[in-house]
Amino acid sequence: MLTGLSWVLAVEFVVGGLIKLTAPSMGERSVDWGYPSWFRLVVGAGELVGGALLLSPRRRFLGAGLLAVILVGATLTHVANGDPLSESVSAPLHLVLAATVAWATRPDRYGSASSAASIAAP
């Protein structure tokens, strides 16, 4: 189940990241939200990297953590700008899913320091 959720999230974020990196209209959205237009490139690259990391069980925690940070920012951005619920619901929903994956794959889940070292090992 965790692997399936990770793969679904990975596909969503890789596609979303590619769209942010290639669609100029996303730069206009960034400006509308109060960010510089180039910020879409940072978010898109983060989503692309986070999605790719979700595909590797050994790196899944890092990918989910990165995506959770991005999604906290996305959720706060939607709230601060008063976006309609139809445009805002995806960010907090995906935040919960990414946080669930991060929690389930956290390095210390077995209470040993060696699991944290195995995440950092190549």
Secondary structure, DSSP 4 states (H G I P E B T S, - for coil): -HHHHHHHHHHHHHHHHHHHHH-HHHHHHHHHTTS-TTHHHHHHHHHHHHHHHHTSTTTHHHHHHHHHHHHHHHHHHHHHTT--HHHHTHHHHHHHHHHHHHHHT-TTTTS-HHHHHHHH--
